């Protein structure tokens, strides 16, 4: 699992929020890695799925090797269609809830995608050294790419270039009907029909399919051959020149060629067809001499069409890590208004050499100069040599200055500055409108990036199981409480609102275990509210506070959802704090809706009653 020096490297990560957990979970094996920088995967481990009872024990086993690891983000590729929270694996009797696993591991982010979606996303970052071309053809620029690969099943996907990146297809094309190409393949199909009425490509072009082909050819050839696993068939064909196993591989590669051709003409994949999975890369150079390419081009009137399309075998180990890492990175970049690359430089600056630190200082103080000037001027500005500039880029996990500039430009362009502009009496309506909106947007982005999702999880869980919810708020905060009462009541949760200090204490005295008070206050110092919360807690109720995270009220809470935006409410009307409090109510409402849709919010009857269509949640 790694030696001591490697363990030390986990601490040095180019990501501001620490290393990211990546996994490629198939039906037979699960592969894990910790990504510490773009393209840098450490502590790679391959585990047998049959040794574990489910996904969580598998993850626990890997993470036990790194007990001091503080993980925030993870992404998994699974050999299965992914549609919603519940994942049921096709070729292994495992099922899990993405949200439940996220909570179990204490993660802020967990993405689960189809394994061939991940493989497809890896292709744009692969280099010629990661590939073996089979046959002729040349990839067209900015063209559609097809991806397929046999393993325990047959994965199929595609990559479509767009103006701002790539779109992958969540395809289950491995389950299309198998089409035999000759009499021998028809005989194999007839043999498969004895077991299944529907025979898909995956039934034959896969590891179990290879075993089925071996069985069918032995019967057809009148050969007394013992059953063999896919690994044994490969070994016997490639290392022992076993005639039957050699024929199995020829038939298998021909079938794969036919499936690849069908994918190519279906997608118009002039960017090429890329073959991954666990089987073909093991064949090595033999695959290039196999019937694959001849069968790929054997398309009658469309033979010339296919001859122009290149086919490649992905030879680099663990290519899905690149894809799932790209998906996670894009997700995190898309949700963050902060310049995360600047954050990474600040995070790592103290670990750089003194000369590299001077480059980091220049980048932080004059980012546009670094972006626009050649390496000689950057080195001169930082008072270092040009090789030091390159070493600085590589210390951050980039290939060199060009790679660094490309990512840095993207991060600068995508950043939304957090700023506050005071409205002046002389401002026009246009100017004051822009300032008010900019101030609010900036505060929301800053608030989002500092959210404690674990605290939100606890608040949502408390409300989802509450017998009764009561809102206590006064003044401006009462508007927020009224919004919460209206939304929670629609979930058929008994909900009340009290905005009078005398009624706070009377109502709190009637509460009991299983009840929840949501107290909303900008200052968190109102004596009547503090006293009412004390009474509620003494009666066994839980208290969720929405307000100042450092206030006396927050210290009395079961859960505090902190809103620490600075506004002088003694002089000004609290405007932005109110927006942030309303946003927290909305986040809780969406969380309740997801709980209900996933069946985790009480009894079945309660779940059915709480199924509401919420605008943020797909229906």
N, C-alpha and C positions, 0 to 999 in steps of 0.2 A: 504493500500500500504506500510505500514511500519511506525514505530515510530521514534522519533528523535535519540535515541541511535543507531538504525540500520542505519540511514542515515550517521552517523559518520563513520560507518564501511566501507562505500564505499571508503572512502579516504585511508583506510588501505587495500591494495590489494597486493597479492603475485605476481601479474604480473607487470613487469617493465613498461609497457605501459598502465596500468589502467585496470579497469574491462571490461569484455566482455559481450555484449548483446546477449542473446540466446532467441530463440522463437520457439514454436511448434504451427504452424498455421493450424488448421483443418477447416473443412467446418462449424462446429457449434461453436467451441470455439478456442480461441487463448491463449496460455500460454506464459508468459514472465518471464525472470529472468536475474539478473546480476551475472555473475560468477566472484568472487573475488579471487579464488584460486582453484587448482585442486579439484574437487568434492564439492566445496562450492558454493551454489546457494542462492542468497539473493534477497529480494523484489520480490518474486514470485507473479504474478497476473494472474487471469483467466478472460478473457473478452469475451463477446458474439459477434461473428462476425456480426450478423444481426444488431447490433447497429452502424455499421460503413459502409461507402460507399466504402472502399477499404483498401489496405494494408497500404498505407502511413498515412491516418487519424488514423488508429489503432495504428501504431507505435508512431505517434505524441502524442496520448493520453497517452500512457504508459510513454514516455520519459518526458512528461510535469510534471510528478510527481518527476522528478529528474533534475531540470533545470540547476544545476551546474555540471552535469556529462560531462566529456570529454571522449567521446567514440572514439576508433580507430578501433576496430574489432567487427564484429558481424557474427552470423551464424543462419540461419532459417531452420527449417524443415517444409515442406508444404505437405499437403495431395494431391499430384499431381505428375505426371511424370515431371522430370526436365531435359530438354534437350536444352541447350543453354541459351541465355540471357532472352528470353521471356517466362514467366510462365503464363499459363492459368489454373486456378483451375477447377477440374472436377465437383465437387459438390457444387460450389458457383461461381456466375458470377463475379469473380475477375480476372483481368489480370494485370501484371506489368512487367517492365524491371528491372532485377537485377542491372544493371549498373545505371539506372536512380534512383533507390532507394538508392544505395550507395552514389551517388552524393547529393541527397536530404538530406540525413542524415549527410553528411560530413565525411564519414567513409574512412579509408584506405583500409579495407578489408570487403567484404560481401560475404559470401558463402550461397547458397540456395541449399538444398538437399531434396530428397524425405523423407517423414516422417518415412517410414519403413526402409529406408537405415539408418536413424539416430537411430531408435530403434534397428536395427541389430547391430550397432556399440556400443550400450550401453551394450549388453549382456556380452561381455568379462569382464566388470568391475562390474557386479552385484554379490552379495553375496547370500548365502542360505537364509538369512533373507529377501531378496527382492523377493523371489519366493515361490510358493506353488506347490509342485509336485502332479500330478494327475496320479494315477496308478503306475505301476512298471517300471522296466527298470533302467539302469545306463548309464550315459553319458560316451562315450569313449573319451579319451584324444586326443587333436589335431584333432578332427573330425569336419565335416561339421555340421552346425546348421541351422535349419529352423525357420522362424519367420512368424507369421501371426496374424491378429487381426481384429475383426469386430468393426466398429464404424459407422460413417456416410457412409463409404464405407468398403471395405475389403482389408487391406494392406497385402502384401506378400513380403518377402525378404529372404535372406540367408546370412550366414557368413562362409567364407572359410578361414581356417588358412593357413598362409604362413610362410616362414622362418623368415620374419621380421615384422610380424604383422598380420592383417586380411584384407580380401577383402570382400566387401559386394556386393550383387547382386541388381542392380536397376530393380527389377522385377515389372511387372504389372499382377502377377499371379491371382489376384482377379477377372480378367475378363475372365478366362477360362470357358468353358461351365459347367453349373451345371449338375451333374449326380445324379439322384434320387437313393436312396438305398432300397426303398420298395414302395408298392402301394400307401401309404399315401403321400409320398414325390412326387410320380409321379402325383397324383391329384393336389398337390400344383403347380408343374411345369406346368401342363395343364392350371391352373388358370392364371399363370404368362404369358403363351403364348398368352393369349387374349390381353395383352398389348404390349408385345415385341416378335419379331420373334427370337431374340437371348437372352437367359436367362443365365446370368453369375452367378458364385458363389456370386458375390457382390450383385446381385439383391435380393438374399434371405438371405445370411449370413451377415447381416448388420442391423443397426437400422431401416432403411426403409424396409428392407427385413423382419424383425420381424413383422412389421405392416402388410405386405402383407401376411405372413403366418397366422396371426390372422384372417384376412379377409377370406382367403381361407378355413381355418378349420371351421370357423363359418358357411360358406355356405355348406361345406361337412357334418357337423354334424347337420345341420338344426337348428342352435342356433341363436336367434335374439340378437346379441351383437353389441353394439355401437362401432364405430371405436375408437381405442386406440393408443396412441403414444407408442414408444418403452419403454420410462420411466414408463408409466402407466402399460404396460404389465408386466414389471419386478416387480413393486410394488404389483400389484394384485396377481401375481403368488407367490411371496416370502412372502408377509405380510398378504394377505387376502385369501390364498388358493383357488383362483378362478380356477375352473377346466379347462376352455378353455385356460386361460393364462398359466396355468401349462403345458398343452399339447403343447402350442406354444414353451415354453422354452425347453421342451424335444425334440421336433422336431428340433429346432434351434441348440441345442447342438449336436444332432446326425449328422446333416448336417456339423457342424464345425468339428466334429471328422472325417468324411469322407474326407473333404478337407485337414485336417492336415495329414491324412494318405497318401493321394496322394502326398502331398508336401514331406513327409518323404521318400517315395520310389523314387520319382523323383530326390531328391538331395542326397540320401544315407546319411540322416541326423542322424548319430549315435552320434552326439554331443547333440541331443535332439531337440524337437520342443517347441518353446517358444511362448506363446499366450499373446498379449498385446491388445491395443485398449481400448475403453471406456466402453464396455459392459460387457465382461466376468468378470473383477475384481469386478464388483458390485454384482455378484452372490455369491461371497464368497465361503463358504464351500459347499453350495448347488451344485456348479459346479462339485465338486469332486464326488458327488453321481449321477450326471446326466449320460445320455447315451453316453457322449463324449468318454470316454476311451474304452468302449465296442465296439463302432463303429470304433474307431481308429484301434483296433486290428482285426476287422472283415474283413480280406483281403484274405480269402481262403488259398491258398498254401503259402501265405506270412504272415500269422498270427504270426508265431514264429519270423519272421524277425522284425515285428513291436512291438512285445511284449518286445524286448530288447531295444527299443528306449524310453527314458523317455519323458514325456510331462510336461511342467511347465506353470503356470500362473504367469505373472509378476505382483507382488502386490505393488511394490514400487511406490510412486506417481511421476509423471513426468519423466518417464525413458528416454524419448527422449532427455532431457537436457544432460544426461550423454553422449549419442551418438553424438549429434551435437557438444558438447564441445570437444569431442575426435577428431572429424573431423577437427574442427577449430584449435585445438592445433597442430595436425599433420601437417596441412597446414602451420601454422606459423613456426613451428620448421623446416619444410622442406625448407622454403625460407630464413631462417636466419642463417648466418654463425657465429653469435655471440653465446656465452654461455649464453643463456637467464636465466638459473637458477642462475648463478653467478650475473647477472644483478639484479635479484629479491632480492638476498641476500643483495647486495649493497643498493638497493632501500629501503629495510625494516630495515636495520641494526639500524638506529637511533630510530626506534619504539620498539625495543626489550629491555628487561631488561638488566641491566649491565652485569649480568652473561651470558645471551644469546648472548650478543654482543661479548663476549670473544670467544664463540664457532664460531660465524660468522667470526671473524677475523682469527681464525685458518683455517676455510674452505677456505677463500679467499687467505690466504698466503700459505697454504700447502694442496691443494685439494687432492693430491694423498695419503697423509697420512690419511686423513679423510676417503677416499674411501676404503683403504686397512686394516686399523687397527680396532680392536674391540672397543666397547663402553668404556671400562675401560681406554684404552690408549688415546682415543679421549678426555675423560673427564680430564685425567691427563695433556694432552698437552694444554688444554684450561684453566686448573686450576679451574675446576668447578666439580659439582657432576654429576653422571650419569643421574639422573632425569632431570637435567638442559639440557643435550644433547637431551633428548626426547622432552622436552618442546620447545626447539629451532626448532626441526623438525616439531612439530605440529603448531608452530607459522607461519610456511611457508605453511601450508595447507596439510602436509603429515601425514600419519597414525602413523609413527614412524621412527626409524633410518633405518630399512631395506627398507622401502618404499622410504625414502629420498635417500639412497645410490643407489637404482635401477635407479631412475630418474637422479641423479647426474652423475652416470657412463655413462648413455646414452648421457647426454649433453656434458660431457667432450670428449667422443669418437667422437661425431658429430661435435665438434667445429673446425673451420678452423682459425688458428691464423692470425691476421692482422699484417704483419711484412714487413720490408724493408731490404734487404741485398744488400750492395754495391758490385758491380762487381770489382774485383781487377785485375791488369795486369797479375798476375800469375795464374789466374783461367783457368782451362781447358775449352774446348768447352762444355763439359757436365755440369760443374759447372755454367758457365755463362748462359747457356740455362735455367737451373733450376732456377737461381736467377731472371732472367728477367721475366720468366713466373710466378714465385711465387710472385714477386713484383706486377705484373699486376693483378693477381687473387686476391691478398689481397686488393689492392686498389679498385677493382671492388666490392668486398663484403662490404667493408667499405662504399663505395659510395652508394650501394643499400640500406643498412640499414639506411642511412641518407636522402634518397630521400623524397621530399615533393610531395606526389601524388596529392594533391589539386592544386598545381602550375602546375603540368603536365596536369591535367584535363583542366585547363584554356588554356594552350598552344595548346593542341589538339583541343579544341573547336574553338579557333581563326583560326587555320589553316584550319579546316574542313569547315569553312564558308567564307574563304578568296576569294576575287575576283582575287587576284594576290599575289604571295609570291616572295620576293626578298631577296637573301642572300648577306650580306656584310661581307667580311673577307679578311685578308691579311696574307701572309707568310704561316706558318704551318697550321693555321686555315682554309686556303682556300681549303685544301684537304677535310676537314670535310664538308665545304659548298658545294663542288662539289658533294660529296656523297648525301647530302640532296637534291640538285637540281635534280639529276638523279632520286631519289626515289619519290619525290613529283611530278615531271613531269609525272611519270607513272600513277599517280592518276588523270591525266588530269587537274591538277591545273596549271594555267599559272605561270611559275617559271623562274626566272633569277638569275644569279650570277655575282656580280661585285667584282673584286679584286684590283681595282685601286682607290686610294684615291680621285682623281679628279672626276671619274665617280660616286662614292658614292653620292656626293652632287648633281650632275646633275640628277641622277635617283631619289633621294629622293624628289626632287622638283616637280616631275611629279606624285607623289602618291596622294591618297585621301582616304576618309573613306572606310573601307572594305578591304583595302590593308594591308599586313603584311610584316614587315621587320624582318628577322632573322639575328641578328648581332652576330658573333662568334669571341671571342678574349680571349686569355689567361690572358692578363694583364688588359684589360678593360680600358686602359688609352690612346689609340691612339687619338690624337686631331682630325684628319680628320674623324675618325669613330664617335666620340662624336658629331661633328658638323653635320654629315649626319643624325644621329639619331634625333637630335634636329629639323632639317628640316622636317623629316618624321613625327614626332609627331605634328609639327605645321600644317601640311597638313591634319591631321586627321587620319593618319595610325597608326596601333598598332605595337609595337616593342617587339619581343621576343629576349632576350639576353641569349646566352649560353657562360658562362665564370665565372670569379671570382665574387662571390656573394657580395663582399664588395667593388667593384670597382665603379668609377664614372659612367661607362657605365651601370652597374646594376641598379643604382639609377634613370636612365632615362628610364628604360624599363617599358612596360605595364606588362610583365611577365618576371621574371628572373629564368632560369634553372641553378642553381649554380653548378659549377665545381670548387671546392676549393682544389683540390689536389696540394700540395706544390711542385713545381719544379722551379728551378732557370733557367729561360729561357734565361737569359743574358749569362750564361756559358754553359748550356746544351740544347740540342734539346728537346723540350717538347714531350715526347713519351706517357706517361701514360695519361696525360690530353687529348691528342688527342683521345685515346681509349675511355675515358669516354664521350667525346663530341660525338663521333660516336655512342656510346650506346644510348645517349639521342635522337639522330636522329632516331635510330631504334625503340626506345620505342614510339616515336611520330608516326612513320610509322605504327607500329602495332596498335596503338590507332586509327589512321585514318581508317585502314582496319576494325577494330571492329565496328567503327561508321558506315561505309558503309554497312557491313553485317547486322547490326541491324536497318538500315534505318533511321539513325538520322543525316545524313550528307548532308542536302540540299533537293532539289526537287527530285522527283522519277527518273527523267532522269539523274540527277547528281549522284544519288546513284548507278544506274545501270552502269554508266560509270566508277565509282570508285571501282567496285567490283573486287579486285585483290586477287589472292591466295598468302598469306604471310606465310612463313615457320613456324611462331609461332602460327598461327591461324588455328583451324580445319576448314575443307572445307565443 
